């Protein structure tokens, strides 16, 4: 199976090199939620610097490769979607618990499956079982958060919107990398994301430069960990692996982030949301595994 066929096969197992990339990516992206929760930097400012830093780090590699016009267009679209995803994700990390927020963002494969269907792909009816299971989990998590505070509930809504935007970002990124090298794609997408956030930060009067040393250290951690080891590794795998599969593997971010949040922030989610988180993740697994076509003799 060549890379193009593998991308179009929504349940194909990634090859070993891509599994390694995705494994590193899980660890990198797992640091994102706790670091965002630790930071006091305005959300849009944090998005601006994080993505500008990522773009500058990948730029030297991108300059070695040619740029296809169609690929650049999709990379720019991906960058705008990434900025909108980050706004929702960052707000969720600060309004609800890291565990609840990352679990709801893990709904990516459900939205990815829906986008595949809406774009003409075939998703068997059995996949709806996983969507129903995850939906029950979402109701449980958001219901518990609503009893805690309206702020936590709004954070849940932001996380769900962020999940849909993340799935769209991954699909646009997969399309862009049909004709762009990963370094070229990430440079364009990250820079576009940064440029999308910057004017919004200025319009809202957010501080851009004056922060404590600790805030800049957190930012560096986000750039090197979540951005470079996380998003960039996932983007690299997207050249050969279906967005639905990448979105599914991202769900491992949930336990990594929850453990780090407990360790770094002493943040432990309410016990009532644990069953909901489990149902969300189970449903996401079912969505992808139930889309497997039956083998023909």
RODO-2510 file (C-alpha; in nm, 4 decimals, decimal comma):
residues 297
     n   res          X          Y          Z
     1     x     0,0000     0,0000     0,0000
     2     x     0,1551     0,3339    -0,1039
     3     x     0,1295     0,6524     0,1027
     4     x    -0,1616     0,7916    -0,0999
     5     x    -0,3630     0,4719    -0,0573
     6     x    -0,2764     0,4626     0,3124
     7     x    -0,4082     0,8160     0,3655
     8     x    -0,7338     0,7272     0,1926
     9     x    -0,7740     0,4098     0,4012
    10     x    -0,9224     0,5495     0,7212
    11     x    -0,8334     0,2478     0,9366
    12     x    -0,4884     0,1534     0,8007
    13     x    -0,2331     0,0847     1,0739
    14     x     0,0552     0,3362     1,0593
    15     x     0,3993     0,1987     0,9744
    16     x     0,6540     0,1658     1,2563
    17     x     0,8373     0,4978     1,1855
    18     x     0,5063     0,6823     1,1969
    19     x     0,4040     0,5029     1,5169
    20     x     0,7287     0,6308     1,6729
    21     x     0,6551     0,9841     1,5507
    22     x     0,3025     0,9641     1,6896
    23     x     0,4325     0,8288     2,0214
    24     x     0,6739     1,1206     2,0577
    25     x     0,3939     1,3538     1,9516
    26     x     0,1656     1,2255     2,2289
    27     x     0,4270     1,3034     2,4938
    28     x     0,4941     1,6461     2,3441
    29     x     0,1306     1,7461     2,3078
    30     x     0,0480     1,6029     2,6507
    31     x     0,2489     1,8860     2,8074
    32     x     0,0351     2,1474     2,6347
    33     x    -0,2729     2,1561     2,8599
    34     x    -0,0867     2,1761     3,1925
    35     x     0,1541     2,4429     3,0626
    36     x    -0,1326     2,6531     2,9262
    37     x    -0,3133     2,6224     3,2599
    38     x     0,0065     2,7329     3,4380
    39     x     0,0570     3,0387     3,2176
    40     x    -0,0957     3,3783     3,2897
    41     x    -0,0074     3,5158     2,9439
    42     x    -0,3195     3,6277     2,7483
    43     x    -0,4515     3,3472     2,5269
    44     x    -0,4045     3,5282     2,1945
    45     x    -0,0561     3,6456     2,2894
    46     x     0,0410     3,2926     2,3878
    47     x    -0,0910     3,1583     2,0554
    48     x     0,1002     3,4276     1,8653
    49     x     0,4384     3,3617     2,0282
    50     x     0,4007     2,9827     2,0371
    51     x     0,3302     2,9570     1,6654
    52     x     0,5777     3,2248     1,5630
    53     x     0,8455     3,0326     1,7527
    54     x     0,7428     2,7081     1,5834
    55     x     0,7479     2,8718     1,2384
    56     x     1,0955     3,0162     1,2928
    57     x     1,2319     2,6788     1,4051
    58     x     1,1013     2,4979     1,0959
    59     x     1,1815     2,7792     0,8488
    60     x     1,5466     2,6758     0,7775
    61     x     1,4253     2,3292     0,6725
    62     x     1,1372     2,4717     0,4675
    63     x     1,3703     2,6909     0,2598
    64     x     1,5249     2,3772     0,1102
    65     x     1,2012     2,2743    -0,0596
    66     x     0,9833     2,4066    -0,3391
    67     x     0,6322     2,5371    -0,2764
    68     x     0,3244     2,4261    -0,4667
    69     x     0,0493     2,6893    -0,5010
    70     x    -0,2364     2,4538    -0,4146
    71     x    -0,0430     2,3129    -0,1202
    72     x     0,0310     2,6637     0,0091
    73     x    -0,3399     2,7502    -0,0124
    74     x    -0,4333     2,4496     0,2004
    75     x    -0,1498     2,5251     0,4453
    76     x    -0,2842     2,8791     0,4932
    77     x    -0,6357     2,7409     0,5509
    78     x    -0,4891     2,4944     0,8033
    79     x    -0,3104     2,7815     0,9802
    80     x    -0,6315     2,9797     1,0254
    81     x    -0,8119     2,6687     1,1514
    82     x    -0,5234     2,6018     1,3900
    83     x    -0,5531     2,9518     1,5368
    84     x    -0,9264     2,9074     1,5954
    85     x    -0,8656     2,5610     1,7431
    86     x    -0,6042     2,7023     1,9793
    87     x    -0,8359     2,9787     2,0973
    88     x    -1,0941     2,7218     2,2013
    89     x    -0,8369     2,4822     2,3462
    90     x    -0,6496     2,7464     2,5457
    91     x    -0,9742     2,8847     2,6886
    92     x    -1,0837     2,5333     2,7844
    93     x    -0,7569     2,4658     2,9685
    94     x    -0,8130     2,7758     3,1807
    95     x    -1,1871     2,7411     3,2395
    96     x    -1,2281     2,3709     3,3170
    97     x    -0,9941     2,0956     3,4352
    98     x    -0,7147     1,9782     3,2065
    99     x    -0,8565     1,6233     3,2151
   100     x    -1,2087     1,7287     3,1128
   101     x    -1,0854     1,9720     2,8482
   102     x    -0,8435     1,7316     2,6804
   103     x    -1,1027     1,4514     2,6888
   104     x    -1,3558     1,6691     2,5070
   105     x    -1,0943     1,7800     2,2542
   106     x    -1,0305     1,4083     2,1963
   107     x    -1,3643     1,4070     2,0101
   108     x    -1,1522     1,4913     1,7040
   109     x    -1,1961     1,1490     1,5351
   110     x    -1,5745     1,1797     1,5507
   111     x    -1,5648     1,5158     1,3763
   112     x    -1,3005     1,3817     1,1355
   113     x    -1,5290     1,0886     1,0494
   114     x    -1,8212     1,3256     0,9933
   115     x    -1,6083     1,5507     0,7719
   116     x    -1,4953     1,2461     0,5721
   117     x    -1,8593     1,1484     0,5192
   118     x    -1,9665     1,5006     0,4235
   119     x    -1,6793     1,5195     0,1715
   120     x    -1,7981     1,2037    -0,0046
   121     x    -1,6161     0,9340     0,1927
   122     x    -1,7883     0,6205     0,3191
   123     x    -1,8401     0,5755     0,6925
   124     x    -2,0479     0,2610     0,7705
   125     x    -2,3557     0,2975     0,9885
   126     x    -2,1949     0,0937     1,2681
   127     x    -1,9685     0,3916     1,3404
   128     x    -2,2717     0,5737     1,4794
   129     x    -2,2553     0,3477     1,7860
   130     x    -1,9243     0,5062     1,8815
   131     x    -2,0656     0,8533     1,8260
   132     x    -2,3604     0,7781     2,0541
   133     x    -2,1301     0,6387     2,3255
   134     x    -1,9098     0,9489     2,3079
   135     x    -2,2143     1,1755     2,3104
   136     x    -2,3315     1,0143     2,6346
   137     x    -1,9825     1,0737     2,7753
   138     x    -1,9962     1,4402     2,6709
   139     x    -2,3313     1,4838     2,8483
   140     x    -2,1896     1,3247     3,1657
   141     x    -1,8739     1,5397     3,1693
   142     x    -2,0506     1,8667     3,0855
   143     x    -2,3334     1,7862     3,3268
   144     x    -2,0921     1,7389     3,6167
   145     x    -1,9019     2,0546     3,5207
   146     x    -2,2257     2,2538     3,5075
   147     x    -2,3011     2,1519     3,8669
   148     x    -1,9534     2,2766     3,9641
   149     x    -1,9656     2,6128     3,7872
   150     x    -2,0970     2,7771     3,4727
   151     x    -1,7375     2,8723     3,3903
   152     x    -1,6377     2,5044     3,3750
   153     x    -1,9360     2,4312     3,1508
   154     x    -1,8366     2,7115     2,9111
   155     x    -1,4862     2,5620     2,9094
   156     x    -1,6408     2,2302     2,8018
   157     x    -1,8229     2,4006     2,5128
   158     x    -1,4980     2,5686     2,4054
   159     x    -1,3255     2,2283     2,4103
   160     x    -1,5944     2,0684     2,1909
   161     x    -1,5717     2,3499     1,9348
   162     x    -1,1934     2,3172     1,9528
   163     x    -1,2227     1,9447     1,8716
   164     x    -1,4182     2,0151     1,5533
   165     x    -1,1647     2,2772     1,4475
   166     x    -0,8758     2,0401     1,5238
   167     x    -1,0267     1,7740     1,2965
   168     x    -1,0705     2,0295     1,0175
   169     x    -0,7107     2,1480     1,0708
   170     x    -0,5770     1,7935     1,0414
   171     x    -0,7732     1,7277     0,7230
   172     x    -0,6548     2,0536     0,5659
   173     x    -0,3000     1,9671     0,6721
   174     x    -0,3281     1,6231     0,5156
   175     x    -0,4435     1,7853     0,1899
   176     x    -0,1611     2,0419     0,1966
   177     x     0,1056     1,7761     0,2453
   178     x     0,0103     1,5955    -0,0728
   179     x     0,2296     1,8510    -0,2490
   180     x     0,4313     2,0147     0,0320
   181     x     0,7102     1,8809     0,2500
   182     x     0,6230     1,8729     0,6211
   183     x     0,8702     2,1509     0,7105
   184     x     0,7251     2,3778     0,4398
   185     x     0,3706     2,3025     0,5495
   186     x     0,4351     2,3571     0,9205
   187     x     0,6210     2,6830     0,8579
   188     x     0,3333     2,8245     0,6528
   189     x     0,0611     2,6910     0,8850
   190     x     0,2301     2,8061     1,2067
   191     x     0,3141     3,1479     1,0621
   192     x    -0,0439     3,1912     0,9370
   193     x    -0,1739     3,0881     1,2791
   194     x     0,0545     3,3447     1,4431
   195     x    -0,0571     3,6190     1,2021
   196     x    -0,4219     3,5300     1,2680
   197     x    -0,3810     3,5658     1,6439
   198     x    -0,1635     3,8809     1,6450
   199     x    -0,4164     4,1433     1,5219
   200     x    -0,6832     3,9900     1,7443
   201     x    -0,4509     4,0304     2,0435
   202     x    -0,3858     4,3949     1,9516
   203     x    -0,7570     4,4691     1,9059
   204     x    -0,8311     4,3293     2,2507
   205     x    -0,5471     4,5298     2,4033
   206     x    -0,3509     4,2234     2,5150
   207     x     0,0051     4,2717     2,6341
   208     x     0,2595     4,1347     2,3829
   209     x     0,6062     4,1801     2,5332
   210     x     0,6138     4,2537     2,9055
   211     x     0,5961     3,9287     3,1027
   212     x     0,7852     3,7640     3,3840
   213     x     1,0759     3,5252     3,3284
   214     x     0,8551     3,2347     3,4323
   215     x     0,5998     3,3160     3,1600
   216     x     0,8708     3,3135     2,8921
   217     x     1,0008     2,9792     3,0222
   218     x     0,6504     2,8312     2,9986
   219     x     0,6290     2,9660     2,6430
   220     x     0,9608     2,8031     2,5499
   221     x     0,8306     2,4761     2,6945
   222     x     0,5192     2,5033     2,4770
   223     x     0,7221     2,5754     2,1636
   224     x     0,9728     2,2934     2,2120
   225     x     0,7322     2,0373     2,3595
   226     x     0,3757     2,0821     2,2381
   227     x     0,4556     2,2635     1,9130
   228     x     0,7721     2,0920     1,7854
   229     x     0,7529     1,7450     1,9425
   230     x     0,3727     1,7436     1,9380
   231     x     0,2111     1,9147     1,6400
   232     x     0,5114     1,8847     1,4093
   233     x     0,5411     1,5087     1,4672
   234     x     0,1684     1,4631     1,4014
   235     x     0,1962     1,6754     1,0873
   236     x     0,4851     1,4612     0,9669
   237     x     0,2755     1,1454     1,0100
   238     x    -0,0139     1,3055     0,8184
   239     x     0,1820     1,2651     0,4941
   240     x     0,1162     0,8903     0,5147
   241     x    -0,1498     0,8314     0,7816
   242     x    -0,5228     0,9042     0,7655
   243     x    -0,6390     1,2143     0,9617
   244     x    -0,8976     0,9891     1,1307
   245     x    -0,6237     0,7601     1,2650
   246     x    -0,4045     1,0528     1,3773
   247     x    -0,7036     1,2084     1,5516
   248     x    -0,7704     0,8775     1,7289
   249     x    -0,4123     0,8399     1,8503
   250     x    -0,4241     1,1940     1,9889
   251     x    -0,6668     1,0666     2,2565
   252     x    -0,3648     0,9323     2,4475
   253     x    -0,3012     1,2988     2,5259
   254     x    -0,5801     1,2740     2,7841
   255     x    -0,4062     1,0482     3,0411
   256     x    -0,0674     1,2150     2,9800
   257     x    -0,2109     1,5621     3,0394
   258     x    -0,4156     1,4475     3,3409
   259     x    -0,1088     1,2954     3,5082
   260     x     0,1044     1,6045     3,4403
   261     x    -0,1741     1,8352     3,5654
   262     x    -0,1933     1,6341     3,8892
   263     x     0,1857     1,6468     3,9239
   264     x     0,2537     2,0079     3,8243
   265     x    -0,0694     2,1790     3,9317
   266     x    -0,2036     1,9415     4,1964
   267     x    -0,5181     1,9427     3,9801
   268     x    -0,7381     1,6385     4,0187
   269     x    -1,0611     1,6181     3,8173
   270     x    -1,3912     1,5559     3,9999
   271     x    -1,4520     1,1813     4,0270
   272     x    -1,7916     1,2277     3,8634
   273     x    -1,6407     1,3096     3,5240
   274     x    -1,4184     0,9990     3,5063
   275     x    -1,6935     0,7678     3,3659
   276     x    -1,7765     1,0339     3,1070
   277     x    -1,4116     1,0607     3,0007
   278     x    -1,3936     0,6811     2,9647
   279     x    -1,7088     0,6777     2,7488
   280     x    -1,5746     0,9576     2,5267
   281     x    -1,2524     0,7704     2,4621
   282     x    -1,4312     0,4372     2,4089
   283     x    -1,6655     0,6020     2,1618
   284     x    -1,3770     0,7579     1,9702
   285     x    -1,2118     0,4159     1,9398
   286     x    -1,5371     0,2637     1,8148
   287     x    -1,5826     0,5360     1,5530
   288     x    -1,2531     0,4473     1,3866
   289     x    -1,2577     0,0694     1,4352
   290     x    -1,6197     0,0375     1,3201
   291     x    -1,5393     0,2168     0,9949
   292     x    -1,3289    -0,0808     0,8839
   293     x    -1,4700    -0,2275     0,5670
   294     x    -1,5526    -0,5994     0,5766
   295     x    -1,2956    -0,8175     0,4071
   296     x    -1,4000    -0,9738     0,0777
   297     x    -1,3036    -1,3307    -0,0043
***
